[in-house]
């Protein structure tokens, strides 16, 4: 993983779950990580953990719903380490319900975080990447947008919107800025903790217990994607439990 050594990588949603696993794996492989999330205490603990094992890390408290916060995350990376090589848009949320239940608040939350939050991350990083004439965007998406099922319509819609934007940007880019989408299936995280629909919450938690894979599997996919030579772009990775239908 020589290509990772001294790369500067910003990660949103880094305080727990996949974001935390990604940050730890990157730091172990020599990357300098700049972590963002709403929970500053957990971020501080993670930074200390990474530093205690010889890694390099910094953090800033952010909410991806606020575009200025993503600018701050990128600015922190540049000021701390002089550059930004990769931004990983990992923060996400789910509210799963039938469309006709009209959970409009849930829709807006998913649009604000899953869609606009990713766009804000891209918008913050792209000017830096253009100036450097290099950079890599990694969006953590979901298998929900690949296999459309009831109860996940708006959630899947936000994820597929990111796929569409990413493909357009890939074609618009001259190759200096690469873009990768990673779509996890069931992963052992607190994904279900904020779901308001109790039936869906129970179903997701049961799936987590029965077949979910470790967040480390997603971290390994991230490492694979960003450790490639500069002339190689990994487009889309789907990674899920072998037992997941």
TAFENVEN-V148121 format. One line per field, one symbol per residue. ss: DSSP state (A for helix, B for strand, O for the rest). burial: I if it has 24 or more other ideal C-beta (glycine too) atoms within 12 Angstrom, else O. A space follows every 50 residues. Layout:
BEGIN
ss = ???
burial = ???
END
This chain:
BEGIN
ss = OAAAOOOBBBBBOOOOAAAAAAAAAAAAOOOBBBBBBOOAAAAAAAAAAA AAOOOBBBBBBOOOOOAAAAAAAAAAAAAAAOOOOBBBBOOOOOOOOOAA AOOAAAAAAAAAAAAAAAAAAAAAAAAAAAAAOOBBBBBBOOAAAOOOOO OOAAAAAAAAAAAAAAAAAAAAOOOOBBBBBBBBOOBOOOOOOOOOOAAA AAAAAAAAAAAOBOAAAAAAAAAAAAOOOOOOOOOBBBBOOOOOO
burial = OOOIOOIIIIIIIIIIIIIIIIIIIIIIIIIIIIIIIIIOOIIOOIIOII OOOOIIIIIIIIIIIOOOIIIIIIIIIIOIIOIIIIIIIIIIIIIIIOOO OOIOOIIOIIIIIIIIIIIIIIIIIIOIIOOOOIIIIIIIIIIIIIOOOO IIIIIIOIIIIIIOIIOOIIOOOOOOIIIIIIIIIIIIIIIIOOIOOOOI OOOIOOIIOOOIIIIIIIIIIIIIIIIIOOOOIIIIIIIIOOOOO
END
